[in-house]
Amino acid sequence: MKKITIFIIVLAAIVAVVWQSQKFMKTPSAAQTMATTTSDMSEPIAPKHAEDMIPVSPVSSTTLQAVKTSLIGKWQNLEDVKFTREFKANGMFVDSYEGQPVPTHGEWKAFTKEQPLSWARISLEVGSVYVQFDGPDSPDGAFVMKVIKVTPDELELGNMSGGPGLRLKKI
C-alpha cells in the first residue's frame, strides 16, 4: 500500500511539473498574434554603422543593461506600421494599433541564461538576451521573445513560442 501511495505522489508531482512547464510554452494569444505580424526572420536587419550595434554575445551585466536601455522608447513594426510597442523605463510596455492600446500591455523584463528569471523553463542560449512580456490582459500569461538584433534605430525580436517575430524601427 505504501508503494502505491508513493507512486501516486511521484506521478502527481511529475504531472504538475509538466503542466507548469507547458503553461509557459503556449503559443501567443489572438491579441498577441494581432500585435505581432508575420515577419521573415531570415532577413537580418543590418545596423547603419557597426559601432551602433550593441553586442549580444557574450552577455555581461553591462551588456544586459545596455540592451535594456536601448529597448526603452517607442518602436514601430516594419511589417505593419499601424502597430507600435513602447518599452517604458519603469519596466512597463504598451502595444498600440492605430494609436489605440491593444490587450497586450503590462510588464517587461530583460534577462539572459547567465542572469535568468527564476521561473525560466525554456531553453536559453548562452550570450543571448531575452525579454519576458507579462500583462494582466494577456490570456495566455507571460510570453518570451529573443533579442535577435538591437541598434539605436532598429530592433528584431524572435518569438520563443514559435509564433511570429517582430522587426521594428524606433520612432
C-alpha positions as CSV (number, residue, x, y, z in Angstrom):
1,M,0.0,0.0,0.0
2,K,2.9,2.4,0.8
3,K,4.5,1.8,-2.6
4,I,1.2,2.6,-4.4
5,T,0.8,5.8,-2.3
6,I,4.4,6.9,-3.1
7,F,3.9,6.0,-6.8
8,I,0.8,8.2,-6.9
9,I,2.5,11.1,-5.2
10,V,5.5,10.9,-7.6
11,L,3.2,10.7,-10.6
12,A,1.2,13.7,-9.4
13,A,4.4,15.7,-8.9
14,I,5.5,14.8,-12.5
15,V,2.2,15.8,-13.9
16,A,2.3,19.2,-12.0
17,V,5.9,19.9,-13.3
18,V,4.9,19.1,-16.9
19,W,1.7,21.2,-16.6
20,Q,3.6,24.1,-15.2
21,S,6.2,24.0,-17.9
22,Q,3.5,23.8,-20.6
23,K,1.9,26.9,-19.1
24,F,5.0,29.0,-20.1
25,M,5.4,27.4,-23.6
26,K,2.0,28.2,-25.0
27,T,1.7,29.9,-28.3
28,P,0.7,33.5,-28.4
29,S,-2.9,34.5,-27.8
30,A,-5.0,36.1,-30.6
31,A,-4.3,39.5,-29.2
32,Q,-0.6,38.8,-29.2
33,T,-0.8,37.4,-32.7
34,M,-2.6,40.6,-33.8
35,A,0.1,42.7,-32.2
36,T,2.8,40.7,-33.9
37,T,2.8,40.2,-37.6
38,T,4.5,37.6,-39.7
39,S,8.0,38.5,-40.5
40,D,10.7,36.8,-42.5
41,M,13.2,36.1,-39.7
42,S,15.8,35.1,-42.3
43,E,16.2,38.8,-43.4
44,P,18.8,40.3,-41.0
45,I,18.5,43.9,-40.0
46,A,21.9,45.5,-40.7
47,P,23.0,48.4,-38.5
48,K,23.7,51.6,-40.3
49,H,27.1,51.7,-38.6
50,A,28.9,48.8,-37.0
51,E,29.7,50.9,-33.9
52,D,25.9,51.4,-33.4
53,M,25.3,47.7,-32.9
54,I,25.1,46.5,-29.3
55,P,26.9,43.2,-28.9
56,V,24.8,40.4,-27.5
57,S,27.4,37.7,-27.1
58,P,28.8,37.1,-24.6
59,V,26.4,38.8,-22.2
60,S,27.8,40.6,-19.2
61,S,25.7,42.6,-16.8
62,T,26.9,45.8,-18.5
63,T,25.7,44.5,-21.9
64,L,22.4,43.4,-20.4
65,Q,21.9,46.9,-19.0
66,A,22.9,48.4,-22.4
67,V,20.3,46.3,-24.2
68,K,17.6,47.2,-21.6
69,T,18.4,50.9,-22.0
70,S,18.3,50.5,-25.8
71,L,14.8,49.0,-25.7
72,I,13.3,52.0,-23.9
73,G,11.2,54.1,-26.3
74,K,8.5,53.6,-28.9
75,W,9.0,51.2,-31.8
76,Q,7.0,50.8,-35.0
77,N,6.5,47.4,-36.7
78,L,8.2,47.4,-40.1
79,E,5.7,44.9,-41.5
80,D,2.5,46.7,-40.2
81,V,3.2,50.4,-39.5
82,K,-0.1,50.7,-37.6
83,F,1.4,48.6,-34.7
84,T,3.7,50.1,-32.1
85,R,5.3,48.7,-28.9
86,E,6.5,51.1,-26.3
87,F,9.1,50.0,-23.7
88,K,8.9,52.3,-20.7
89,A,11.8,52.9,-18.3
90,N,9.6,51.8,-15.4
91,G,9.5,48.2,-16.8
92,M,6.1,48.5,-18.4
93,F,5.2,48.1,-22.1
94,V,2.2,49.2,-24.1
95,D,1.2,47.8,-27.5
96,S,-0.9,50.0,-29.8
97,Y,-2.6,49.6,-33.1
98,E,-3.6,52.7,-35.0
99,G,-2.7,54.7,-31.9
100,Q,-5.2,52.7,-29.6
101,P,-3.8,50.4,-26.9
102,V,-4.4,46.7,-27.5
103,P,-4.8,44.0,-24.9
104,T,-1.1,43.2,-24.8
105,H,0.3,45.6,-22.2
106,G,2.0,45.1,-18.8
107,E,5.4,44.4,-17.5
108,W,8.6,43.6,-19.4
109,K,11.9,42.2,-18.1
110,A,15.1,41.5,-20.0
111,F,17.2,38.5,-18.9
112,T,19.9,36.1,-20.1
113,K,20.9,32.5,-19.4
114,E,23.6,33.8,-17.2
115,Q,21.2,36.1,-15.4
116,P,17.8,34.3,-15.8
117,L,14.4,34.9,-14.3
118,S,13.7,32.5,-11.5
119,W,10.8,30.7,-13.5
120,A,12.7,30.4,-16.8
121,R,11.9,26.9,-18.0
122,I,12.7,27.4,-21.7
123,S,15.9,26.5,-23.4
124,L,18.1,29.6,-23.3
125,E,21.3,30.2,-25.3
126,V,24.5,31.5,-23.8
127,G,25.2,35.0,-25.0
128,S,21.6,35.9,-25.9
129,V,19.2,38.4,-24.3
130,Y,15.5,37.6,-23.9
131,V,12.5,39.8,-23.0
132,Q,9.6,38.5,-21.0
133,F,6.3,40.2,-21.5
134,D,3.7,39.7,-18.8
135,G,0.4,41.5,-18.8
136,P,-2.9,41.3,-16.9
137,D,-4.8,41.2,-20.2
138,S,-2.6,38.6,-21.8
139,P,-4.9,35.5,-21.7
140,D,-2.0,33.0,-22.0
141,G,0.2,34.8,-19.4
142,A,3.8,35.7,-20.0
143,F,5.5,35.2,-23.4
144,V,9.2,35.5,-24.2
145,M,11.0,36.9,-27.2
146,K,14.7,36.7,-28.0
147,V,16.5,39.9,-28.9
148,I,17.9,39.0,-32.4
149,K,19.4,42.4,-33.1
150,V,19.2,45.9,-31.5
151,T,20.7,49.1,-32.7
152,P,19.7,52.7,-31.8
153,D,17.2,52.7,-34.7
154,E,16.2,49.1,-35.3
155,L,15.1,46.1,-33.2
156,E,14.4,42.5,-34.1
157,L,12.7,40.1,-31.7
158,G,12.2,36.3,-32.3
159,N,9.2,34.7,-30.6
160,M,10.3,31.8,-28.4
161,S,6.9,30.1,-28.6
162,G,7.3,29.6,-32.4
163,G,4.9,32.4,-33.3
164,P,5.8,35.4,-35.5
165,G,8.6,37.7,-34.5
166,L,8.9,41.4,-34.8
167,R,11.0,43.8,-36.8
168,L,10.7,47.3,-35.5
169,K,12.2,50.8,-36.0
170,K,12.5,53.4,-33.3
171,I,10.1,56.3,-33.7
